[in-house]
Amino acid sequence: MTRTNILLLSVAAAAVLACVLYLAFGYVQLPEVSMGMHGWIALGLGIVLSVIVGGGLSAILIISRRRGYDEAAHNVYREFDPEQRD
């Protein structure tokens, strides 16, 4: 590993540690709050729907790339700037 990579990994690890400590300290400072059944249902539905939408958009991205739908836009840009490389 180069010195730059080690430095970047160290900075990223320090940032993650700082975020975890901040969240842990904030969680301790919160008053005790309970969430009702409707709140848990809404949270669960929100998580499930977010994962479905994210997965669907990712699938559309992969399918459009494999079928070549993106090539038409790329070719127009290549005609506009002929020195552009792939």
N, C-alpha and C positions, 0 to 999 in steps of 0.2 A: 504494500500500500504506500501511496505517496504521502508526503507530509500534508498536502492540501486535503486529501481524503480523510486523513485522521483528524485534522482540525475540523472539517465539516461534520464528521460523525460525532465528535465531542460536543460541538455547538448544538447539534440536533438532540443529542442525549440530554444535555443540560436544559434545553428548552422543554423537552417532554417532562423531565423531572420537576422543573419549575411549575408547569401546568398541573401536574398531579398533586404537588404540595399545595398549590393554590386551591384546587378543588377540594382536597381533603380538609384543609383549614376552613374553607367556606361551608362545607357540609357540617362540621362540628358546630359552627356558629349559628346554624339555622334553628329556628324554633321547631318543635315537634309538630308536624303537619301530617294528617292522614288523608288518603285519597279514597273516595267512595268507589263503588263498583262501576258506576258509569264512567268515571275517570280512567279506570283500568281498561275498560272496554274501548274507550276512545283512543287510549295510548296504544293498545294492541292493534286496533284497526289502522291507525296511522302508520305504525311500523310496517305492517303487512302490505299496505297499499304503496308505501314508499319503496319497499323492496320490489314489488311487482312492476311499478313504473320504471324504476332504475334498470331492472332486468329486461323489460320490454324495449326500452330505448337502446340498451346495449345490443340486444339481438337485432334490432333494426339497423344499427350502425354496422354490425358485422355482415348482415345479409346484403345490405346495399353495397358494401365494399367488395364482397365476393362476386356479386352479379354485375359489377362494373358500372353501377349508376353514378359513381363519383367521377368516372373518367371523362364524361362529357364536360363537366365544369373544369376539370383539369386541362383538357384540351383547349378550351376557350382561353384560359389563362396563358397557356403555352403559346397560342397564336398572338396574344397581346404582348408577351415578353418572350421572344424566341430563344434567348440565352438562358432561360430558366432550366435547371436540371431537375431530374426526378428525385 
